[in-house]
Amino acid sequence: MPEVVLYGQPGCHLCEDAEAALEALRRSRPFALRVVDINSDDDLARRYVFEIPVIEVDGAVVTRAPVDLRAVTAALDAPASTEGRR
């Protein structure tokens, strides 16, 4: 099953919107969703503070603010590669 990671932070309305959109997308495509608070890690905070929300599919960043759910869907629908998917 693919893993989708949403990087964001509390109080970010764009992050909340992205999470709601991902939850809706899960109704039609199975994937594991992990939400990560960038404030939990200094490196993540430095890397993504001006780009959240950021969404990865199986370890590859597929979209940043503004979130493009078509890119997420395309990544989920792509055949599993030997490198990227577990």
N, C-alpha and C positions, 0 to 999 in steps of 0.2 A: 504494500500500500504506500503510495507517495506521502511524503511529509511536507507540509506547508508551514513555514515559520513566518509569523508576523512580528516585525520589530517595531516597537512604538513606546509610548510612555503614558502614564495616567494623566487624564485631563486633556488629552489630544483628541479633539473631535474628529479629525481626519482618520486617526487610528481606530476610534470607535466605529466609524462608518465602514472602514475597511474590514474590521472584524465581523460586523453584521453582514456585509456582502459575502465574505468567505463562508460564514455559517449558512447563508442561503445557497451558495454554490455547492456546499457539501450535501445538500438534498438530492442533487443530480449526479454528483461524482464523489465516490468515496476517497477520502484522504484524512490523514492525521493532521490536526491543527495544533500548533504550539505557539502561544503568544509570549513574547519575550520583552520585558521592560528593559530598554537600553540603559536605564539608570542603574541596573544591577551589575554592570560591567563597564569599567572606565574606557576600555578600548571600543566597545559598542557605542557608548555615549559620544566619544570623539568622532567615530566614523559616521554615525547616522543622525546626529543631533539636528542637522538642517535638512535631512532628506526623509524623515519619517512621515507616513508609514513606509516601511520597506518590506517586501514580500519575497521570500525564497521558496523555490520548489526543489526539493531534494538537493539542497546545498547550493543552488545557483540562484542569484538574485535575478528575478524576472521583471520586477517593477518597483518603482519608488513613487513618492508623491509627485504628481497626482497618480493614484493607483489606476492601472489599466487591467481590469479583470479579464479582458480578452487575452492578454499575455499570460495570465495565470492559467486560464482555461487551455490555451495552446500548450503550455508546459505540462499540464496534467494529461493532456491527450497525446502528447508525443510518446513514441515508443521508448521504453526503458533503455537507457544506455548502460553499457557495462561499467562505466565510471560513475555516473551521477546518481543512479537509483540504487537503493539497497534491496 
